């Protein structure tokens, strides 16, 4: 079915993971639906890596994400658990059953009134003849409470796995602690359901390269992620397992129990998931993983509300759509395993992410000019809540720059003009990017990819962009164009960095200072004092991996 693609199975675990995932799949869908010239060669990215072809019982061909997601009761809003593409499973079962029927109806969740245009694909015909979906009105984005409100992609009936024993809303019955999450996948009901879905997707793959896991770190889903990565490592050894540990925006000192639980869940999640994953990368717009709150990160050309998951998740999904490019390429892809091997040598299983969203390019400017103007890696916005990266050492990095027209890849200076930098002497865009990375980090193992395809940011992506950006995300010198931004160039990077020595060490110190006996409800969920000591030791060992040495790897 995948036509020789190196398939990836995505797992989304948790509600913020659902927000990031919804934006991620909307961006994939926008790229799939983009109008293309029939004479053009196939795109640089292979959608079959993430999607599967299928057919409904009525013979309709489908193309749906290769996805398993787990969330709590009440998180789907008006979305059906079985999706809307393959019909109603209960109705089909009723037709097959010849006996008497009794129907019990549960009250339906109301549909978000501000999202009707999105779900019905209502839009406007622009002056260029392209039909565009309406954006969500300003001020109404705060009405988006659940990720299913803005997901525009049809899901397969085997994608959604609901955890009915915990509630998404309300004060009672919440999935708050790591031990609660671990215990979910110790229950035969949920373990068998996950294994059944894994086998369904894996068995139809021709060449499964691995699993990408989007997992909430701040709540009990960190325990679900720990057990899920352990299961995958046991059952599918040799496959890549790349885990993206997700944390929503900034937090307040006014909620001590919530903050303590966030620290405990993050510490336990990173310790356990790094043991069972090929690579783990925390993703957050917050400034710190520890107990001391830091302000959220800023972007020169974005205006976002850090308290809205809808906004934060959109930015993280854009970064994720960029840094995952290497194992989604149609031509000469880098497998998940090889990407992880390049970054995780000497036990460095945790990496950090950084990005420039959008990559600042002025119309008519060349890539060498833009990179010289941008400066070093410290100009990239950190996305792993690890604080200020200045003064730290990078050991290895994977960098992707996408969304630049080929005409601007190299310098267009007239012959005889003095070259402003060595970058201006390069003959290809790939050489320009490689030379830039070599200049900035001379003793670092670097992998670089340059793509023409931009990131799609059409609605329901939120309106976060400065009015100084053009429709395609370029920085305008003159007055604002007034056109909505539909696509942007992005630079994204994964880096094995010495900053993780400080970050993981600080996390371990914060944990060691806690008297966990005061938080009996966390311990009652199945965590013992020995588990705390083990997590401390694992975090300490991880932190030591990033001390000393240099970035050169022979």
C-alpha positions as CSV (number, residue, x, y, z in Angstrom):
1,X,0.0,0.0,0.0
2,X,2.8,2.4,0.8
3,X,4.5,2.0,-2.5
4,X,8.0,1.3,-1.1
5,X,7.8,4.1,1.5
6,X,9.7,3.7,4.8
7,X,6.6,3.9,7.0
8,X,6.3,5.6,10.3
9,X,3.5,4.9,12.9
10,X,2.6,7.9,15.0
11,X,1.3,7.7,18.6
12,X,-0.3,10.7,20.3
13,X,-0.6,10.3,24.0
14,X,-2.4,13.1,25.9
15,X,-4.5,16.2,25.3
16,X,-1.7,18.7,24.5
17,X,-0.2,16.0,22.3
18,X,-3.7,16.1,20.6
19,X,-3.4,19.8,20.0
20,X,0.1,19.5,18.5
21,X,-1.0,16.5,16.5
22,X,-4.1,18.2,15.2
23,X,-2.0,21.1,13.9
24,X,0.6,18.6,12.5
25,X,-2.0,16.6,10.6
26,X,-3.7,19.8,9.3
27,X,-0.4,20.9,7.9
28,X,0.2,17.5,6.3
29,X,-3.3,17.7,4.8
30,X,-2.7,21.3,3.5
31,X,0.5,20.1,1.8
32,X,-1.4,17.1,0.2
33,X,-4.2,19.4,-1.1
34,X,-1.9,22.1,-2.5
35,X,-2.5,22.7,-6.2
36,X,0.3,21.3,-8.3
37,X,1.2,21.4,-12.0
38,X,0.8,18.0,-13.6
39,X,4.2,18.4,-15.2
40,X,5.9,18.9,-11.9
41,X,7.9,16.0,-10.4
42,X,6.6,14.5,-7.1
43,X,7.1,16.5,-4.0
44,X,10.2,16.3,-1.9
45,X,8.3,14.7,1.0
46,X,6.7,11.3,0.7
47,X,3.2,11.4,2.4
48,X,3.1,7.6,2.4
49,X,5.6,7.7,5.2
50,X,2.8,9.0,7.5
51,X,-0.4,8.0,5.7
52,X,-2.0,4.7,4.7
53,X,-4.3,4.0,1.8
54,X,-7.5,2.0,2.5
55,X,-11.0,1.4,1.4
56,X,-14.3,1.7,3.3
57,X,-16.8,-1.2,3.4
58,X,-18.7,0.7,0.6
59,X,-15.6,0.7,-1.7
60,X,-14.6,4.4,-1.2
61,X,-10.8,4.8,-1.3
62,X,-9.3,6.5,1.8
63,X,-6.0,8.1,2.7
64,X,-5.7,8.4,6.5
65,X,-2.9,9.1,9.0
66,X,-1.1,6.0,10.3
67,X,-2.0,7.0,13.8
68,X,-3.0,5.7,17.3
69,X,-4.1,8.4,19.7
70,X,-5.0,8.0,23.4
71,X,-7.0,10.6,25.3
72,X,-9.5,10.9,28.1
73,X,-13.3,10.8,28.3
74,X,-14.7,14.1,27.2
75,X,-11.8,15.1,25.0
76,X,-13.5,14.4,21.6
77,X,-16.2,17.1,21.8
78,X,-18.5,16.4,18.8
79,X,-16.0,14.1,17.1
80,X,-17.0,10.4,17.0
81,X,-14.5,7.9,18.4
82,X,-14.7,5.8,15.2
83,X,-14.4,8.9,13.0
84,X,-16.8,9.8,10.3
85,X,-15.2,8.2,7.2
86,X,-16.1,4.5,7.6
87,X,-19.6,4.8,8.8
88,X,-21.1,4.1,12.2
89,X,-19.7,0.9,13.8
90,X,-22.7,0.6,16.2
91,X,-25.2,1.0,13.3
92,X,-23.3,-1.6,11.3
93,X,-23.4,-4.0,14.2
94,X,-27.1,-3.4,14.7
95,X,-27.8,-4.3,11.1
96,X,-25.9,-7.6,11.5
97,X,-27.7,-8.5,14.7
98,X,-31.2,-10.0,14.2
99,X,-32.4,-9.9,17.8
100,X,-34.1,-7.2,19.8
101,X,-32.3,-3.9,20.3
102,X,-32.2,-1.5,23.2
103,X,-30.8,2.0,22.5
104,X,-29.1,4.2,25.2
105,X,-28.3,7.6,24.0
106,X,-25.6,9.7,25.6
107,X,-26.0,13.5,25.4
108,X,-23.9,14.9,22.5
109,X,-21.3,17.6,23.0
110,X,-22.3,20.8,21.2
111,X,-20.2,21.8,18.2
112,X,-18.0,24.9,18.7
113,X,-20.0,27.6,16.8
114,X,-16.9,29.4,15.7
115,X,-15.5,26.4,13.9
116,X,-18.4,25.6,11.7
117,X,-16.6,27.2,8.7
118,X,-13.6,24.9,9.2
119,X,-15.6,21.7,9.5
120,X,-17.8,22.5,6.6
121,X,-14.9,23.8,4.5
122,X,-16.8,27.0,4.0
123,X,-14.5,29.7,2.7
124,X,-14.1,32.6,0.3
125,X,-12.9,32.8,-3.4
126,X,-9.8,35.0,-3.5
127,X,-8.9,37.4,-6.3
128,X,-6.3,34.8,-7.5
129,X,-9.0,32.3,-8.0
130,X,-8.1,30.0,-5.1
131,X,-10.7,28.9,-2.6
132,X,-9.5,29.6,0.9
133,X,-10.9,28.5,4.2
134,X,-12.0,31.3,6.5
135,X,-9.8,31.9,9.5
136,X,-11.1,31.8,13.1
137,X,-12.2,35.3,14.1
138,X,-9.8,37.2,16.3
139,X,-10.7,36.9,20.0
140,X,-12.6,33.6,19.4
141,X,-9.5,31.3,19.5
142,X,-9.8,31.1,23.3
143,X,-13.1,29.2,22.7
144,X,-11.1,26.2,21.4
145,X,-11.0,23.9,24.4
146,X,-10.2,20.6,22.7
147,X,-8.1,19.5,19.8
148,X,-11.0,17.8,18.0
149,X,-12.6,21.2,17.5
150,X,-10.1,22.1,14.8
151,X,-8.9,18.8,13.3
152,X,-9.7,18.8,9.6
153,X,-8.4,15.4,8.8
154,X,-10.4,12.2,8.7
155,X,-9.1,9.4,11.0
156,X,-9.3,5.7,10.6
157,X,-11.7,3.9,13.1
158,X,-8.7,2.2,14.7
159,X,-7.0,5.5,15.5
160,X,-8.8,6.8,18.6
161,X,-8.4,4.9,21.8
162,X,-10.4,6.5,24.7
163,X,-9.4,6.0,28.3
164,X,-12.8,5.9,30.0
165,X,-11.6,5.6,33.6
166,X,-10.3,9.2,33.7
167,X,-12.0,12.5,32.8
168,X,-10.7,15.3,30.6
169,X,-12.8,18.0,32.4
170,X,-13.7,18.6,36.0
171,X,-11.7,18.3,39.3
172,X,-12.4,14.7,40.0
173,X,-11.1,11.6,38.1
174,X,-8.1,13.3,36.5
175,X,-5.0,11.6,35.1
176,X,-2.5,13.6,37.2
177,X,0.3,11.3,38.2
178,X,3.0,9.2,36.4
179,X,2.0,6.1,38.3
180,X,-1.6,6.4,37.1
181,X,-0.5,6.5,33.5
182,X,1.8,3.5,34.0
183,X,-1.0,1.5,35.5
184,X,-3.3,2.2,32.5
185,X,-1.1,0.0,30.2
186,X,-0.8,-2.6,32.9
187,X,-4.6,-3.2,32.6
188,X,-5.4,-6.0,30.1
189,X,-8.2,-3.9,28.6
190,X,-6.1,-1.0,27.5
191,X,-2.9,-3.0,26.9
192,X,-4.7,-5.4,24.5
193,X,-6.5,-2.5,22.8
194,X,-3.1,-0.8,22.1
195,X,-1.4,-4.0,21.0
196,X,-4.3,-4.8,18.7
197,X,-4.0,-1.4,17.0
198,X,-0.3,-1.6,16.8
199,X,-0.5,-5.0,15.0
200,X,-3.2,-3.7,12.6
201,X,-1.0,-0.9,11.4
202,X,2.4,-2.6,11.6
203,X,1.4,-5.8,9.7
204,X,0.3,-3.8,6.6
205,X,3.6,-2.0,6.4
206,X,6.2,-3.1,3.8
207,X,9.1,-1.4,5.5
208,X,8.4,0.1,9.0
209,X,11.2,2.4,9.9
210,X,9.8,3.1,13.4
211,X,7.5,5.1,15.6
212,X,7.2,8.8,16.5
213,X,5.5,9.4,19.8
214,X,3.9,12.7,20.8
215,X,3.5,12.5,24.5
216,X,2.4,14.9,27.3
217,X,5.2,15.1,29.8
218,X,3.5,17.3,32.4
219,X,0.7,14.9,33.5
220,X,-0.1,11.2,33.9
221,X,0.4,10.6,30.2
222,X,4.1,10.6,30.9
223,X,3.5,7.3,32.6
224,X,1.5,6.1,29.6
225,X,4.4,7.1,27.3
226,X,6.9,5.3,29.5
227,X,5.0,2.0,29.3
228,X,4.3,2.5,25.5
229,X,8.0,3.1,24.7
230,X,8.9,0.0,26.8
231,X,6.3,-2.1,24.9
232,X,7.6,-0.8,21.5
233,X,11.2,-1.5,22.4
234,X,10.3,-5.1,23.5
235,X,8.1,-6.0,20.5
236,X,9.8,-4.1,17.7
237,X,13.5,-4.1,18.5
238,X,15.6,-2.5,15.8
239,X,13.0,0.0,14.8
240,X,13.5,3.7,15.5
241,X,11.5,5.2,18.5
242,X,11.7,9.0,18.5
243,X,9.7,10.5,21.4
244,X,8.6,14.1,21.5
245,X,7.9,15.1,25.2
246,X,5.4,17.9,25.1
247,X,4.7,20.6,27.7
248,X,2.1,23.4,27.3
249,X,3.0,27.1,27.9
250,X,4.1,28.9,31.1
251,X,2.9,28.0,34.5
252,X,2.1,29.9,37.7
253,X,3.6,29.7,41.2
254,X,0.1,30.0,42.5
255,X,-0.6,26.3,41.9
256,X,1.9,24.5,44.0
257,X,0.5,21.0,43.7
258,X,0.1,21.3,39.9
259,X,3.7,22.5,39.6
260,X,5.1,19.7,41.9
261,X,3.2,17.1,39.8
262,X,4.5,18.7,36.6
263,X,8.1,18.4,37.9
264,X,7.6,14.8,39.0
265,X,5.9,13.7,35.8
266,X,8.5,15.4,33.6
267,X,11.4,13.9,35.6
268,X,10.0,10.4,35.6
269,X,8.9,10.7,32.0
270,X,12.3,11.8,30.7
271,X,14.1,9.2,32.8
272,X,11.9,6.3,31.6
273,X,11.3,7.3,28.0
274,X,15.0,8.0,27.3
275,X,15.7,4.4,28.5
276,X,13.3,2.9,25.9
277,X,13.6,5.4,23.0
278,X,16.2,5.9,20.3
279,X,15.9,9.6,21.0
280,X,13.9,11.9,23.3
281,X,13.3,15.6,22.6
282,X,11.3,17.9,25.0
283,X,9.2,20.4,23.2
284,X,7.8,23.5,24.9
285,X,7.6,27.3,24.5
286,X,8.2,27.6,28.2
287,X,11.6,28.7,29.5
288,X,12.2,26.0,32.1
289,X,11.6,22.4,32.9
290,X,12.2,22.9,36.6
291,X,10.2,24.5,39.5
292,X,11.3,28.1,38.9
293,X,9.1,29.6,36.2
294,X,10.8,31.4,33.3
295,X,9.0,33.6,30.7
296,X,8.0,31.9,27.4
297,X,10.2,32.2,24.3
298,X,9.6,35.0,21.8
299,X,9.8,35.1,18.0
300,X,10.5,38.4,16.1
301,X,7.7,37.9,13.6
302,X,5.1,36.0,15.7
303,X,2.6,37.4,18.2
304,X,1.1,34.5,20.2
305,X,-0.7,34.0,23.5
306,X,1.4,31.5,25.6
307,X,-1.6,30.7,27.7
308,X,-3.5,29.2,24.7
309,X,-2.7,25.6,23.8
310,X,-4.1,26.3,20.3
311,X,-1.3,28.9,19.7
312,X,1.6,27.0,21.4
313,X,0.7,23.8,19.7
314,X,0.7,25.4,16.3
315,X,4.2,26.7,16.7
316,X,5.5,23.4,18.0
317,X,3.8,21.5,15.2
318,X,5.5,23.8,12.7
319,X,8.9,23.0,14.2
320,X,8.0,19.3,14.3
321,X,7.0,19.4,10.6
322,X,10.5,20.8,9.9
323,X,12.9,18.7,12.1
324,X,11.2,15.4,11.1
325,X,11.9,16.1,7.4
326,X,15.0,13.8,7.1
327,X,13.1,10.6,7.6
328,X,10.1,11.7,5.5
329,X,12.1,12.5,2.3
330,X,11.1,10.9,-1.0
331,X,14.7,10.8,-2.2
332,X,17.7,9.8,-0.1
333,X,15.8,9.7,3.2
334,X,17.7,9.4,6.5
335,X,16.0,6.7,8.5
336,X,14.8,7.3,12.0
337,X,17.5,4.9,13.3
338,X,20.3,6.7,11.5
339,X,19.1,10.1,12.6
340,X,19.0,8.9,16.2
341,X,22.5,7.3,15.9
342,X,24.0,10.5,14.6
343,X,22.7,12.5,17.6
344,X,22.6,10.0,20.5
345,X,26.2,8.7,20.6
346,X,27.9,8.1,24.0
347,X,24.5,7.8,25.7
348,X,23.2,11.2,24.7
349,X,19.6,10.0,24.3
350,X,18.1,13.5,24.9
351,X,18.3,16.3,22.4
352,X,17.0,19.8,22.2
353,X,15.1,21.6,19.4
354,X,15.4,25.1,18.1
355,X,13.8,27.0,15.2
356,X,13.4,30.3,13.4
357,X,9.7,30.7,12.6
358,X,9.6,32.1,10.1
359,X,13.1,32.1,8.6
360,X,13.7,35.8,8.0
361,X,14.1,36.4,4.3
362,X,13.5,39.7,2.5
363,X,12.1,39.5,-1.1
364,X,15.1,39.5,-3.5
365,X,17.5,38.6,-0.8
366,X,19.9,35.6,-1.2
367,X,20.3,32.8,1.3
368,X,24.0,33.8,1.9
369,X,22.9,37.3,2.8
370,X,20.1,36.0,5.1
371,X,22.4,33.6,7.0
372,X,25.1,36.3,7.4
373,X,22.4,38.6,8.8
374,X,20.9,35.9,11.0
375,X,24.2,35.1,12.8
376,X,24.9,32.0,14.8
377,X,22.8,29.2,16.3
378,X,22.1,31.5,19.4
379,X,19.8,33.4,17.0
380,X,17.6,30.3,16.8
381,X,14.7,30.2,19.2
382,X,15.1,27.3,21.7
383,X,12.1,25.0,21.9
384,X,13.0,22.6,24.7
385,X,12.6,24.7,27.9
386,X,16.4,24.5,28.5
387,X,17.0,28.2,29.0
388,X,19.5,30.4,27.3
389,X,21.7,28.4,24.9
390,X,24.5,30.9,24.7
391,X,27.9,29.7,25.8
392,X,27.0,26.0,25.4
393,X,28.6,23.4,23.2
394,X,26.8,21.4,20.4
395,X,28.1,17.8,19.9
396,X,26.0,16.9,16.9
397,X,23.1,18.5,15.0
398,X,20.5,17.9,12.3
399,X,19.4,21.1,10.6
400,X,16.6,21.6,8.0
401,X,15.9,24.8,6.1
402,X,12.7,24.8,4.0
403,X,10.6,27.1,1.9
404,X,13.1,29.1,-0.1
405,X,12.9,29.4,-3.9
406,X,15.8,27.9,-5.7
407,X,16.6,31.3,-7.3
408,X,17.7,32.7,-3.9
409,X,19.8,29.7,-2.8
410,X,23.1,31.3,-4.0
411,X,24.5,34.7,-4.3
412,X,23.6,36.7,-7.4
413,X,26.4,39.2,-7.2
414,X,27.9,40.5,-10.5
415,X,31.2,39.0,-11.6
416,X,34.1,40.9,-10.0
417,X,32.1,42.1,-7.0
418,X,34.0,41.5,-3.7
419,X,32.4,38.6,-1.8
420,X,30.9,39.7,1.6
421,X,31.5,36.2,3.0
422,X,32.7,32.7,2.1
423,X,29.0,31.7,1.8
424,X,28.7,33.9,-1.3
425,X,31.2,31.8,-3.1
426,X,29.2,28.6,-2.8
427,X,27.6,27.2,-6.0
428,X,24.6,25.4,-4.5
429,X,22.2,26.2,-1.6
430,X,23.1,22.9,0.1
431,X,26.8,24.0,0.1
432,X,25.7,27.4,1.5
433,X,23.9,25.8,4.4
434,X,26.6,23.3,5.1
435,X,29.3,26.0,5.0
436,X,27.2,28.2,7.4
437,X,26.9,25.3,9.9
438,X,30.7,24.6,9.6
439,X,31.5,28.3,10.3
440,X,29.2,28.4,13.3
441,X,30.1,25.1,14.8
442,X,33.5,24.1,13.4
443,X,34.0,20.8,15.3
444,X,30.4,19.5,15.2
445,X,29.0,16.6,13.2
446,X,26.2,18.2,11.2
447,X,23.5,17.0,8.8
448,X,21.8,19.6,6.7
449,X,18.8,19.4,4.4
450,X,17.5,22.2,2.1
451,X,13.9,21.9,0.8
452,X,11.9,24.0,-1.6
453,X,8.6,23.1,0.1
454,X,7.5,25.6,2.8
455,X,5.4,24.9,5.9
456,X,1.7,25.5,5.3
457,X,0.0,27.8,7.8
458,X,-3.5,28.3,6.3
459,X,-6.6,28.2,8.6
460,X,-7.3,26.6,11.0
461,X,-3.7,27.6,11.8
462,X,-4.0,30.6,14.1
463,X,-3.3,34.2,12.9
464,X,0.0,34.7,14.7
465,X,2.0,36.5,12.1
466,X,3.4,40.1,12.0
467,X,1.6,42.3,9.4
468,X,5.1,42.8,7.9
469,X,5.0,39.3,6.4
470,X,3.9,38.5,2.8
471,X,1.5,35.8,1.9
472,X,4.5,33.4,1.6
473,X,6.1,34.5,4.9
474,X,8.8,36.8,3.5
475,X,9.7,40.0,5.5
476,X,8.5,43.0,3.6
477,X,10.4,46.3,3.6
478,X,7.4,48.4,2.6
479,X,3.9,48.8,4.0
480,X,2.0,45.6,5.1
481,X,0.5,43.7,2.2
482,X,-2.7,42.9,4.1
483,X,-2.7,39.4,2.7
484,X,-3.1,36.5,5.1
485,X,0.0,34.4,5.5
486,X,-0.5,30.9,3.9
487,X,3.0,29.4,4.0
488,X,6.4,30.3,5.6
489,X,10.0,29.3,5.3
490,X,11.3,27.7,8.5
491,X,14.7,26.7,9.9
492,X,14.6,23.8,12.4
493,X,17.3,22.0,14.3
494,X,17.8,19.1,16.6
495,X,21.0,19.3,18.7
496,X,22.9,17.2,21.2
497,X,24.0,20.1,23.4
498,X,25.9,20.6,26.6
499,X,23.0,22.7,27.9
500,X,21.4,19.4,28.7
501,X,24.0,18.8,31.4
502,X,22.7,21.8,33.3
503,X,19.0,21.2,32.4
504,X,18.9,17.6,33.4
505,X,21.1,18.2,36.5
506,X,18.8,21.0,37.6
507,X,15.8,18.8,37.2
508,X,17.4,16.1,39.3
509,X,18.3,18.6,42.0
510,X,14.8,20.0,42.1
511,X,13.5,16.4,42.5
512,X,16.0,15.6,45.2
513,X,14.9,18.6,47.3
514,X,11.3,17.4,47.3
515,X,10.0,15.5,50.3
516,X,7.9,13.2,48.1
517,X,6.1,11.8,51.2
518,X,4.3,15.1,51.4
519,X,2.7,14.3,48.0
520,X,1.0,11.1,49.1
521,X,-1.5,11.2,46.3
522,X,1.4,11.0,43.7
523,X,3.0,8.1,45.6
524,X,-0.4,6.3,46.1
525,X,-0.7,6.1,42.3
526,X,2.0,3.4,42.3
527,X,5.3,5.2,42.7
528,X,7.6,4.1,45.5
529,X,10.6,5.8,47.1
530,X,12.9,3.4,45.3
531,X,11.4,4.6,42.0
532,X,12.3,8.2,42.9
533,X,15.9,7.2,43.7
534,X,16.1,5.3,40.4
535,X,14.8,8.4,38.4
536,X,17.3,10.6,40.2
537,X,20.1,8.2,39.3
538,X,19.0,8.0,35.6
539,X,18.7,11.8,35.3
540,X,22.2,12.2,36.9
541,X,23.7,9.7,34.5
542,X,22.1,11.4,31.5
543,X,23.3,14.8,32.7
544,X,26.9,13.5,32.9
545,X,26.8,12.4,29.3
546,X,26.8,16.1,28.2
547,X,29.8,17.2,30.3
548,X,33.2,17.8,29.0
549,X,34.6,16.4,25.7
550,X,34.1,18.3,22.4
551,X,31.8,18.3,19.5
552,X,34.1,16.4,17.1
553,X,33.2,12.8,16.6
554,X,35.5,10.6,14.4
